[in-house]
Amino acid sequence: MNVRNKIEGFERLTLIKEAAFSAYSKGRKKFEEEDSVRTCYMVDRDRIIHSKSFRRLKHKTQVYIKAFGDHYRTRLTHTLEVSQIARTIGAGIGLNEVLIEAIALGHDLGHVAFAHSGEEVLNNFLDGGFRHSEQSVRVVEKLERNGEGLNLTEEVIDGILNHSGLNLKGENKSKTLEGRVVRISDKIAYLNHDIDDSIRAGLLSEDDIPKEIVKVLGKTNSERIDTLVNDIIYNTIKSIENNCVDIKFSNEVLEAMMELRKFMFKNIYLGDILRVERNKAQFILENLIEYYCTHENELKGIYRKIAEEEGVNRAVADYIAGMSDDYCLNTFNSIFVPKLVIY
């Protein structure tokens, strides 16, 4: 028996029957010989971690641009927090932690520089719109490895594609419980760490959070996460025991989380506080898009090929979406900012 078979056997002994078992994966688009040590989901996780797109997440904005300070979350630290929360939930329910980890680590690979400000710009530019979840899939299927893609399993692709949004009524749901855990963990992570960052920035205080929410979820970051994680574990276990196979909150905790989300969108994400910085970011991205649309010859590598096969707009969108904040700023400066004093 090789090591992979042993690990797959351990899954069958320890996971609930509704979990996604590595041995029963629907596989990859391109056939590969199985690894003798790692399960298919372990291979996927490792490929994501070693990808260039994953490394670029450390220089992509979550909410606050990196220049604000060293302790604010970036897209990479957000990804790690999602992975940690999701794995805890998965372990509590009895799901496949490795599949959860792979989905969580890959879920935001398609995010644009300057967070959702960048996504808005590309959404307005690209025919058919732009959604970072779909771009994350495009990254792992087409853009990584100079156009070869990472050839991930169907379950990981499905989880990445369906991680976005908070519609709990069935639309765009992942086929696996593991994917659904990542989807809700993404929200648990960003709501709480964005409150923490907003307090650090002096834009919120803990006393600003409505008392009704605090009463249900808790006053501190750790209390809120603990409440949400425990609630979803125990209610999901109860739900599965009653033959309703889905990820579940109690009504009280779900309502409190939804109110917290509304509070953050009104006061931080779409509020006036960050509007000036959002406008600056959009100005930079809009000018870079316009520049590369008229200077197609300056696109590099895979993006030149995409321009030939799918059109220049698609190539420019892929190129811009892959930029980190730092690279985006440096590129803008190199193109539009004079390098010498002009008399």
N, C-alpha and C positions, 0 to 999 in steps of 0.2 A: 504493500500500500504506500503510495507517495504521500507527501505532506499535505498537498491540497485535498486529497480524498479524506484525510484525517480531519482537516478543518471543516470540510463540508459535512462530515459525519457529526461533528460537534454541534454544528448549526441545527441539524435535525433533532438533536437531543435537548437543546436549550431554547430554541426559538418557538414562539407560538405558531400554530399551523397556518395562520393568516399572514405570516411574514413572507418576505421574498427570499427564497433560498438560492444561494449561489449556483448550486448544481442544476437548478431548474430555470436559469436565466434564458430569456428568449434570444440571447446572443448578440452578435455584432453584424453590421452590414457586410463587412469583409471577413471571410473565414480566417481564423488564426488557430494554431495549435495551442492547447491549454498549457498554462504554466504549471510546472511540477510542484511549486511551493504555494504560490498565491492563488486565491480564488479570483474569478473574473472581476468582482467588484474591488478587490485589493489592487489588481492591475490598473483599473480605471482610476482609483484614488491616486496611485503613484504617478500615472501619466499626467493627471491634472496638476499635482504638486510640482512636477518638474517642467511644466510648460512655461513658455515665456509670458503668456497672458496672465498666469497666476502671479508671477513675480511682479508684473506691472501694477497689480492691485495695491501694492504698498505706496504708490505715488498717485493714487486716484482718490478724489474727495468722497467722503461719506456725506456729511452736511457742511462741515466747516473746512474751508480751504486750509491746507497744511500750514500756511504762513501764520495762522492764528497761534500756533503753539505745538509743542511736541506731544502733548498728551491727548490731543483730540483723535477720535477714531478716523481711520482711513478705511478704504474699501477692503483692505486686507484684514485689518483687525476686526472689522464687522464680520467678515467671512469666518474667521476663527471663532468668534463669539456665537455665531449661528451654529457652527459645527458642534461646539461644546454643549449648547442648550439642546440641540436636536439629538445628540448621542445620549444625553441623560434621559430624555423622554423615551427614546427608542429602547434603551436598556430597561427602563421601568416597565414598559409595556411588553417587551419580549420580542422586539423587531431586530432586523439585521443592521447592526451599528456600522458596519463597513460600507454598506450601500448608502446609508444615511450620510456618512462622512464624505463619500465621493460626490453625492449630489450637492451637499452643502458647500464643499470646497469649489465646485464648479458653477454654482448658481449665478454668480455675478461677473463672470469673465467677460461678458459683453457690455458691461456698463461703460458709459462715456466719461471722459474727463469732466470735472466740475459737477458731478452728481446728476441730479434730475434736470438741472439747467441745460446740460449738454444733451440729454435725451430729448428735451423739448425742441431744441434746435434741429436735431436730426429727424425728429418726427415731422416737423414742418417741411423739411427739405426733401425727404425721400418719398417717392411715389409709393402709396400703400402704407406709409407711416413707418415708424421705428419703435420697436419694443425691445428692451434690453434682454428679456428672457429669450426671445427668438434670436437675438444677436449672440447670446451665450452659446446657444446650440450651433449657430453658424461658425463660431470660433472653434469649437471642438470638432465639428464635422468637416470644415473646409479650410479655415485660415491657419490653424496651427500646422507645424511641420511643413511650412512652405507649400501649403495647398493639399497636403495628404490628409490632414485631420488626425485626430487621436483614436478613431475607430472604437468608440466607447460602446458599452452594452446598451440595449434598448431601454432598460430600466433607469439607468443614469440619465440618458438623454431625456426620457419622459419626465423625470423629476426636475431637471433643470428647466425644461420648457414650461412646466406648470407651477413654478414656485412663486410667481408674482401675483399680486392682488390678494384680496381678503374676502372673496365671495365663497361663503360656506354652504351654498345651496346646490352645488354639484357641477357648476360650469368650470371648465378648465381644471378639473381635478386630476391629480396624478393617479395612475393606475395602481400604484403601490401605496401601502400605508406609510412606508418609509419616505416617499416623496411628499406625502401630505404632512408628515411631521416636520420636514424641512420648511415647507411653506409657512406653517404657523410659527415655527421657531425663528424664521426671518423677521416676522412682525414683533415677536417677543423681544428679540435682540435689539432691533433698531428703535423701537419705542422707548425702551429703557436706557440704552446707551446714549440716545440723542437727548433725553432729559438730562442725563449726567453731564454731557458736553455743553448743553445750554446753560446749566447752572454754573459750570466752570467759566463759561464766557460772560457770565453776569447778565444773561438775557432772561433767565428764569430763576425763581427760588422754589424750594420745596413747598413753600406756603402758597404758591400760585396754583398748584395742582388742585382741582376741585375736591372738596372734602368728601363728597360721595364716592369718588374714585379711590381716595386714600383709605377710606373706611373698609373697602372691599379688598383692594390689592396691597395696601401697605404704603408706608411713607418713604422708604428708601429704595434704591435701585435693587439691592439684594432681596429685600422683602417682596417687592413686586414680582421679580423673576421667580422666587421660590413659590409664591402663591400660584402663579400661572402654570409653572411646570408641574407642581403637585396636582393641581386641579385637572389638568389635561391627562395626566397619567391615570389617576383613579377613575375619572369619568370615562376614559376610553376603555379601560379594563372592564368596567361595568357594562358599557355599551356592547362590547364584543361578546361578553357572557350572555347578553340578551339577544344575540344574533343580529345586532346592528353593527356591521363591520365598518367602522369609520373612526376618525379622530374627533373627540368630543370634549367641549368645555361644559361646565355647569352654566345655566342661563345667567346667573348672577355675575359670575366672573367674566363671561363673554361680553355681557352688556357693559361692564366696567372697562374692559379692554377697548371696546369700540368707542366709548366716550373718551378714553385717554387718547386714542388715535385722532378723533375729531379735534380735541384740544391741541394736539401737536401740529396738525395741519393748519389750523386757524392761527396759532400763535408763533409757530416757527417755520414750518416747511413752506407755507404760502403767505406768511405774514410780511409786514413791511420791514421787519428788522434786517432781513438778509437781502432785501430787494435790490439794493445798490450793487452788492457783490454779484448777485445773480445776473444783473444786467451787464456787468463788465465781462463775466464769463461768456455770456451769449454773444456779445459783441466780438470777442476774440474768435469764437468758433464760427460765427457767420462769415467773418472775413477770410478765415482759412478755407472754408468750404468754397467760397467764391473764387479764391485764388487757385485752388487745385482743379476746379472745374474748367478753368481757362489755361491751366498749365499742366495738362495731363502727362506731359513728358517727364515731369518731375516726380511722379509717383514711382515707387520702387518695387522691385521684386514681384511678389504675388499680386499686388494691386494693379500693376500694368496688365497682367494676364486677365484679371477680373474685368478691367475696363474694356478689353477686347471681347470678352465672352458675354458680359452682362451689362455693359454700359458704364460710362464714366461716373455717373451719379452713384451707382452701387459701389464702385471702387473707392470713391472719395468717402462715402459713408463708412465703409469698412476701415479705411485708413484713419479717419478722424476718431471713430469709435475706439480704436486700439490705443490711441494716445493717452499717456498719463498726463496729469496736470502739468508737471514740470516740462515734459517734452512738448506739450501743446504751447506753453508760454515761451519756451526757447525757440520753437519754430516760428511763432508769431513775431518774436523780436528779430529773428534773423531775416525775415521777409520784409517787415514793415518799419522797423526802427533803424534809423541811420547809425552806422558804426563809426563814422568820423565826423568831426566838426565841419560843417559846411559854411563857407564864407560867402 
